């Protein structure tokens, strides 16, 4: 069955259109189309506390374009979820109403816990040892969601206001970094052989730069070396030498720092990069809700 998942993040807005189905082992996601628009809502929210008129207009136009794509692909259903920037914007209700009027798309603001739930729901779609111990690290523009998994179940989960766009806007206080690191240390102090699972566009790009084959683990030392190399390049060099888009060439630096710092604290020596994220979790949610309502399908 085909579904559409819209992830309205602090850096970019994404539309995933995917076929979701079950085989003998598990639920699978076959991605048909992924459209990304770098609106960067967080750049105005983390500075002024609200979404600017120009960004609200871009968001409305993007949602209208997404609505056309959803119609063309003939999806069974779709859901639009907004995260950190929209959660904190003082004018989010007005923007949501404006988008609904212009495009017909209704935006749902989700809290950090729900965001972590949706990301975690993708775990069983990945080729990972269900008996292993993992630390999910999802770095977004406005927040970082961290989840400790053991034996296929979630033990601890929390969302922190430490994100790439926030860092660029100097909106992350030292106390926020310390709070995140203290929490990670407390939940991992008795854990050995933890493997990190990295999700988000920046870790996907870092993994691609490493030229590893899909499914291979990347060591923390390799990740640190890449981070230091990228940080040493100026903005234009990152775009030219590493073939990065302008909206990726800046945020990839704070993203690398977040992944490295969390892995250091957790003493995680390797990271798996499954190329899944919030939009995949939304698609799975839609599939499961559809099956509940149509049990004979």
Secondary structure by P-SEA (a helix, b strand, c coil): ccbbbbbbcccbbbbbbbbbbccccbbbbbbcbbbbbcccccccccccccccaaaaaaaaaaaaaaaaaaaaaccccbbbbbccccccccaaaaaaaaaaacccbbbbbbcaaaaaaaaacccccccccccbbbbbbbbcccbbbbbbbccccccccccccccaaaaaaccccaaaaaaaaaaaaaacccccbbbbbbbcaaaaaaaaaacccccccccaaaaaaaaaaaaaccaaaaaaccccccccccaaaaaaaaaaaaaaaacccccccccccaaaaaaaaaaaaaaaacccc
